[in-house]
Amino acid sequence: MTSPLLFAPFKLGNQTLSNRIMISPMCQYSAVDGNANEWHLTHLGSLAISGAALLCVEATAVSVEGRITHGCLGLYNDANQAALKKIVDAVRAIAPVKLAIQLSHAGRKASSQRPWEGGALIPLAEGGWQPLAPSAIAHKPEEAAPTAMTAQDIAKVVSDFTAATVRAKALGFDVIEVHFAHGYLLHEFLSPLSNQRTDIYGGSLENRMRLPLQVFEAVRAAAGPDIAVGARLSATDWVEGGWDVTQSIALGKKLQALGADFLDISSGGVSPLQKITIGPGYQVPLASQIKQAVSLPVITVGLITEPAQAEQILQQGDADMIAVARAFLSDPRWPWRAAAALGGTIAAPQQFYRCLPAGSPAIFGAISTAQR
């Protein structure tokens, strides 16, 4: 039987991964003043022993005003760093999983209610804060407009991403993913739908890419050679006249020249006018187009729920790694099921070996103390 690609080792930069499964960053909206807590310990601890090779911590704000909600994780002060260290140390004690963190700034989507509270922007009079954006264009017509960023605001964003990277490095993260997607600040600069500036940060594709590339270059330099650094992109806005795959390829090539180690391809989020036909693996064709045009590892994500589906994507050469998100929430041992279905081997704690009935496929490889 041919060994499944899903369980073949893979390299991102100088980081060697035991397989090609990534747990995608999933916002939990459960932090307090940006600080991780017992929820994050439980949530990430469970996922850490799933057998996935790479676990990415949720979108983590690089500044207090860069949070999406009051409950968003942050890495902008000493208290944030100390709280997250407890989580990182706990995960390191129980699993050999590589740890990534997604660094983000919410831009005009900041100061929002949590999704289960409706997700609307919170007015200043009700405890919100003033969102920043490339241009004073509201995300939705009924919302208040954000503040168009000054040159000083833009410089601070670069500085904030750099400082958060230094903190992530001190915490021992193996991988950093810079968030260029889903309608948050750096995506807002990229898209002509949200960026109507007339200075060097707006207008042409080169100008719209300027700040995201400055941020990436600063993160790459601060991270050093041992940390793999990449970016999550929204490959298309799904709106005519917006950001698209052609522009994403141009950006991918620029990122490659700046030393990016991977691209993580998603889509949408910058406009409520987006028209998306959602179905299994609906974003895979976007990743495939970009993969054919760049010489970087490409990760694909979006309604990839079945092991055979994930394996087929890799076998067809549409992507190099598979990121899974919500499927892990309903099945935190998704890689075990994938290993059994595909004939792979997965690292698992020996305490769990007896969960398989007699006659089950031999899917487990031990996590030894030396691996931790």
Secondary structure per residue as TSV (DSSP state, phi and psi in degrees):
chain	resnum	aa	ss	phi	psi
A	1	M	-	360.0	133.3
A	2	T	-	-67.8	134.8
A	3	S	-	-66.5	133.8
A	4	P	-	-68.6	138.9
A	5	L	G	-64.8	-29.8
A	6	L	G	-58.8	-27.2
A	7	F	G	-110.1	17.7
A	8	A	S	-87.1	142.9
A	9	P	-	-60.6	156.5
A	10	F	E	-152.0	151.8
A	11	K	E	-112.9	132.2
A	12	L	E	-113.9	110.2
A	13	G	T	56.9	-127.7
A	14	N	T	-93.2	8.6
A	15	Q	E	-99.1	125.6
A	16	T	E	-97.9	122.4
A	17	L	E	-100.3	145.3
A	18	S	S	-75.8	-21.0
A	19	N	S	-155.9	-170.7
A	20	R	S	-111.1	27.7
A	21	I	E	-104.5	124.6
A	22	M	E	-115.7	134.3
A	23	I	E	-86.4	113.7
A	24	S	-	-67.8	148.5
A	25	P	-	-63.8	132.1
A	26	M	-	-132.5	113.0
A	27	C	-	-59.1	135.4
A	28	Q	-	-107.2	-16.6
A	29	Y	-	52.9	38.3
A	30	S	-	-127.2	7.8
A	31	A	-	-78.4	162.2
A	32	V	B	-121.0	116.8
A	33	D	T	53.8	36.3
A	34	G	T	82.5	-3.3
A	35	N	B	-91.3	132.2
A	36	A	-	-66.2	155.6
A	37	N	-	-147.4	-161.1
A	38	E	H	-60.6	-31.6
A	39	W	H	-61.9	-45.8
A	40	H	H	-65.5	-35.8
A	41	L	H	-61.4	-45.6
A	42	T	H	-68.7	-48.4
A	43	H	H	-61.5	-53.7
A	44	L	H	-73.4	-32.4
A	45	G	H	-62.3	-40.6
A	46	S	H	-64.1	-44.6
A	47	L	H	-69.6	-28.7
A	48	A	H	-63.6	-28.8
A	49	I	T	-100.4	21.8
A	50	S	S	-79.0	-21.3
A	51	G	-	100.0	-9.4
A	52	A	-	-62.4	148.1
A	53	A	S	-79.2	-29.4
A	54	L	E	-135.5	125.4
A	55	L	E	-114.6	118.4
A	56	C	E	-103.8	122.4
A	57	V	E	-67.5	145.9
A	58	E	E	-53.4	165.8
A	59	A	E	-49.2	120.6
A	60	T	E	-118.2	119.3
A	61	A	E	-69.9	140.0
A	62	V	S	-91.4	-4.3
A	63	S	S	-153.9	160.3
A	64	V	G	-63.4	-37.1
A	65	E	G	-78.0	-9.4
A	66	G	G	-88.2	1.5
A	67	R	-	-73.7	146.3
A	68	I	S	-72.5	-48.2
A	69	T	B	-131.4	171.9
A	70	H	T	-60.8	-23.8
A	71	G	T	-94.6	8.4
A	72	C	-	-80.3	144.5
A	73	L	-	-67.1	146.1
A	74	G	B	-134.1	160.5
A	75	L	-	-142.7	58.1
A	76	Y	S	-121.9	0.9
A	77	N	S	-151.2	175.1
A	78	D	H	-64.2	-37.0
A	79	A	H	-64.1	-42.5
A	80	N	H	-57.8	-46.1
A	81	Q	H	-64.4	-42.5
A	82	A	H	-65.2	-40.6
A	83	A	H	-66.5	-42.0
A	84	L	H	-70.6	-28.3
A	85	K	H	-60.7	-37.2
A	86	K	H	-61.5	-38.5
A	87	I	H	-70.5	-46.7
A	88	V	H	-60.8	-44.8
A	89	D	H	-62.5	-39.8
A	90	A	H	-65.6	-43.0
A	91	V	H	-64.8	-43.2
A	92	R	H	-61.0	-29.9
A	93	A	H	-74.2	-20.6
A	94	I	H	-115.8	-14.0
A	95	A	-	-150.6	151.4
A	96	P	-	-88.8	7.6
A	97	V	-	-57.2	140.2
A	98	K	E	-77.0	143.0
A	99	L	E	-111.2	130.6
A	100	A	E	-117.8	159.6
A	101	I	E	-136.1	138.1
A	102	Q	E	-99.7	114.7
A	103	L	E	-92.3	134.7
A	104	S	E	-148.4	158.6
A	105	H	-	-134.6	128.8
A	106	A	-	-77.2	-17.1
A	107	G	G	59.7	-132.8
A	108	R	G	-73.9	-7.1
A	109	K	G	-89.7	3.0
A	110	A	-	-71.7	167.9
A	111	S	S	60.5	45.4
A	112	S	B	-110.7	156.7
A	113	Q	-	-69.8	154.9
A	114	R	-	-60.9	153.5
A	115	P	G	-53.7	-40.9
A	116	W	G	-76.7	-3.3
A	117	E	G	-104.8	7.7
A	118	G	T	111.1	-25.0
A	119	G	-	77.9	2.2
A	120	A	-	-72.1	157.4
A	121	L	B	-62.1	141.3
A	122	I	-	-94.6	120.5
A	123	P	-	-62.6	154.2
A	124	L	G	-57.2	-38.5
A	125	A	G	-68.8	-13.3
A	126	E	G	-112.2	21.0
A	127	G	T	98.3	8.1
A	128	G	-	-83.7	-175.1
A	129	W	-	-138.0	163.0
A	130	Q	-	-79.7	116.4
A	131	P	-	-70.4	149.8
A	132	L	E	-110.8	150.7
A	133	A	E	-158.2	169.2
A	134	P	S	-60.3	-41.6
A	135	S	S	-134.8	158.9
A	136	A	S	-81.7	61.8
A	137	I	-	-119.4	121.2
A	138	A	-	-67.8	148.2
A	139	H	S	-64.9	-40.5
A	140	K	S	-125.5	147.7
A	141	P	T	-56.9	-32.0
A	142	E	T	-82.4	-4.2
A	143	E	S	-94.7	155.5
A	144	A	-	-68.2	146.8
A	145	A	-	-73.6	146.2
A	146	P	-	-75.5	171.8
A	147	T	E	-87.3	128.0
A	148	A	E	-66.6	131.4
A	149	M	-	-73.9	140.7
A	150	T	-	-85.4	172.6
A	151	A	H	-60.5	-35.4
A	152	Q	H	-67.2	-39.7
A	153	D	H	-61.6	-42.5
A	154	I	H	-65.1	-43.2
A	155	A	H	-61.7	-37.5
A	156	K	H	-66.0	-36.9
A	157	V	H	-60.3	-45.6
A	158	V	H	-60.7	-44.0
A	159	S	H	-63.1	-40.3
A	160	D	H	-66.4	-41.9
A	161	F	H	-64.1	-38.9
A	162	T	H	-63.5	-46.5
A	163	A	H	-63.5	-40.6
A	164	A	H	-65.5	-34.8
A	165	T	H	-64.5	-43.0
A	166	V	H	-59.5	-40.9
A	167	R	H	-67.0	-42.1
A	168	A	H	-62.9	-38.5
A	169	K	H	-64.6	-42.7
A	170	A	H	-63.0	-31.3
A	171	L	H	-77.3	-13.7
A	172	G	T	90.7	21.6
A	173	F	-	-65.1	143.5
A	174	D	S	-88.1	-28.4
A	175	V	E	-138.8	140.6
A	176	I	E	-122.6	128.8
A	177	E	E	-112.7	122.1
A	178	V	E	-89.5	130.1
A	179	H	E	-85.8	103.6
A	180	F	E	-103.8	13.5
A	181	A	-	-121.7	179.8
A	182	H	T	61.4	25.8
A	183	G	T	78.9	11.9
A	184	Y	S	-85.6	-177.7
A	185	L	H	-51.8	-51.7
A	186	L	H	-68.1	-33.6
A	187	H	H	-66.0	-38.0
A	188	E	H	-60.8	-36.4
A	189	F	H	-69.3	-34.7
A	190	L	H	-70.7	-38.9
A	191	S	-	-84.9	130.6
A	192	P	T	-67.2	-12.8
A	193	L	T	-71.0	-30.2
A	194	S	T	-114.1	-14.2
A	195	N	-	-112.9	105.8
A	196	Q	-	-122.4	33.9
A	197	R	-	-69.7	156.7
A	198	T	-	-115.2	7.6
A	199	D	S	-97.9	-160.5
A	200	I	T	-71.3	-4.7
A	201	Y	T	-104.9	9.1
A	202	G	S	-143.7	167.4
A	203	G	S	97.1	-99.5
A	204	S	S	-68.8	162.1
A	205	L	H	-58.1	-43.6
A	206	E	H	-57.6	-43.4
A	207	N	H	-69.0	-42.1
A	208	R	H	-66.3	-27.5
A	209	M	H	-81.8	-11.9
A	210	R	H	-57.8	-53.8
A	211	L	H	-65.6	-49.0
A	212	P	H	-53.1	-40.2
A	213	L	H	-70.6	-36.3
A	214	Q	H	-63.4	-42.6
A	215	V	H	-62.3	-46.9
A	216	F	H	-62.6	-43.0
A	217	E	H	-61.2	-39.0
A	218	A	H	-68.0	-41.2
A	219	V	H	-65.4	-44.9
A	220	R	H	-57.6	-44.2
A	221	A	H	-67.7	-41.9
A	222	A	H	-72.4	-28.7
A	223	A	H	-72.2	-33.1
A	224	G	-	82.2	173.5
A	225	P	T	-73.5	-22.0
A	226	D	T	-80.8	-25.3
A	227	I	S	-87.1	129.9
A	228	A	E	-75.9	131.2
A	229	V	E	-124.7	129.3
A	230	G	E	-145.3	-169.7
A	231	A	E	-139.8	143.7
A	232	R	E	-94.0	126.5
A	233	L	E	-113.6	142.8
A	234	S	E	-86.7	108.4
A	235	A	-	-68.8	-22.8
A	236	T	-	-152.1	149.8
A	237	D	-	-83.2	-12.0
A	238	W	S	60.8	29.3
A	239	V	S	-136.9	131.3
A	240	E	T	-58.8	133.5
A	241	G	T	86.0	1.7
A	242	G	S	-98.2	-165.7
A	243	W	-	-63.8	143.4
A	244	D	-	-144.7	-178.3
A	245	V	H	-64.9	-39.4
A	246	T	H	-58.4	-45.0
A	247	Q	H	-67.8	-35.8
A	248	S	H	-62.7	-38.5
A	249	I	H	-64.8	-42.8
A	250	A	H	-60.8	-42.0
A	251	L	H	-65.2	-43.1
A	252	G	H	-57.7	-39.7
A	253	K	H	-67.8	-37.5
A	254	K	H	-64.3	-43.2
A	255	L	H	-63.8	-40.2
A	256	Q	H	-58.3	-43.4
A	257	A	H	-65.0	-25.5
A	258	L	T	-89.0	3.9
A	259	G	T	94.7	21.1
A	260	A	-	-62.7	145.7
A	261	D	-	-101.3	-13.9
A	262	F	E	-169.2	163.1
A	263	L	E	-125.3	135.8
A	264	D	E	-114.1	112.6
A	265	I	E	-101.9	116.0
A	266	S	E	-122.0	-155.4
A	267	S	-	-165.8	163.6
A	268	G	-	71.9	-176.1
A	269	G	-	106.5	-13.5
A	270	V	S	-90.5	-17.5
A	271	S	-	-143.4	135.6
A	272	P	T	-69.7	-7.2
A	273	L	T	-84.8	-0.6
A	274	Q	-	-58.8	141.0
A	275	K	-	-119.1	103.8
A	276	I	-	-119.5	128.5
A	277	T	-	-92.0	104.0
A	278	I	-	-91.5	133.3
A	279	G	-	-163.4	176.1
A	280	P	T	-52.8	126.0
A	281	G	T	63.6	30.2
A	282	Y	T	-64.1	-18.9
A	283	Q	T	-97.8	-4.5
A	284	V	H	-59.8	-42.4
A	285	P	H	-59.2	-31.8
A	286	L	H	-65.7	-47.2
A	287	A	H	-61.0	-40.1
A	288	S	H	-62.9	-44.0
A	289	Q	H	-61.5	-42.4
A	290	I	H	-69.9	-39.5
A	291	K	H	-60.2	-36.6
A	292	Q	H	-69.6	-19.1
A	293	A	H	-104.0	-14.1
A	294	V	-	-123.7	161.9
A	295	S	S	-108.2	54.4
A	296	L	S	-132.7	148.8
A	297	P	-	-58.8	138.2
A	298	V	E	-121.2	131.1
A	299	I	E	-104.7	137.4
A	300	T	E	-115.6	151.7
A	301	V	E	-150.4	155.3
A	302	G	S	119.5	101.8
A	303	L	S	51.9	43.9
A	304	I	-	-102.5	105.0
A	305	T	-	-121.2	-20.4
A	306	E	-	-110.7	138.3
A	307	P	H	-55.1	-44.2
A	308	A	H	-63.5	-36.2
A	309	Q	H	-62.7	-46.8
A	310	A	H	-61.9	-44.0
A	311	E	H	-64.1	-40.8
A	312	Q	H	-62.4	-40.0
A	313	I	H	-58.4	-44.4
A	314	L	H	-69.3	-43.2
A	315	Q	H	-63.0	-33.5
A	316	Q	T	-79.8	-8.0
A	317	G	T	76.8	21.3
A	318	D	S	-77.9	-22.7
A	319	A	-	-159.1	167.4
A	320	D	S	-102.1	-25.1
A	321	M	E	-141.3	159.7
A	322	I	E	-116.5	122.5
A	323	A	E	-100.5	129.2
A	324	V	E	-121.2	136.3
A	325	A	-	-119.2	-90.1
A	326	R	H	-60.2	-28.4
A	327	A	H	-60.1	-29.4
A	328	F	H	-73.2	-26.8
A	329	L	H	-68.4	-36.1
A	330	S	H	-88.7	-21.0
A	331	D	-	-142.4	82.4
A	332	P	T	-63.9	-10.4
A	333	R	T	-109.2	32.4
A	334	W	H	-51.3	-41.7
A	335	P	H	-62.5	-28.9
A	336	W	H	-64.3	-44.8
A	337	R	H	-63.5	-39.3
A	338	A	H	-65.2	-41.5
A	339	A	H	-63.3	-42.1
A	340	A	H	-65.1	-38.8
A	341	A	H	-73.5	-34.4
A	342	L	H	-102.7	-10.3
A	343	G	T	83.1	33.9
A	344	G	-	-100.8	177.6
A	345	T	-	-122.1	137.4
A	346	I	E	-127.7	140.4
A	347	A	E	-74.8	133.3
A	348	A	E	-148.7	151.2
A	349	P	-	-62.8	138.6
A	350	Q	G	-62.2	-24.1
A	351	Q	G	-61.3	-19.7
A	352	F	G	-99.8	-3.9
A	353	Y	G	-56.8	-36.0
A	354	R	G	-73.4	-0.5
A	355	C	G	-71.7	-21.2
A	356	L	S	-86.6	130.3
A	357	P	-	-69.2	160.3
A	358	A	T	-56.4	137.7
A	359	G	T	90.7	-4.0
A	360	S	-	-72.2	157.3
A	361	P	-	-58.4	145.8
A	362	A	-	-82.1	87.4
A	363	I	-	-100.0	-12.5
A	364	F	E	-93.6	139.4
A	365	G	E	-118.6	139.7
A	366	A	E	-70.4	147.8
A	367	I	-	-94.7	108.2
A	368	S	-	-87.7	164.1
A	369	T	G	-58.9	-35.4
A	370	A	G	-66.2	-26.4
A	371	Q	G	-77.6	-20.6
A	372	R	-	-76.2	360.0
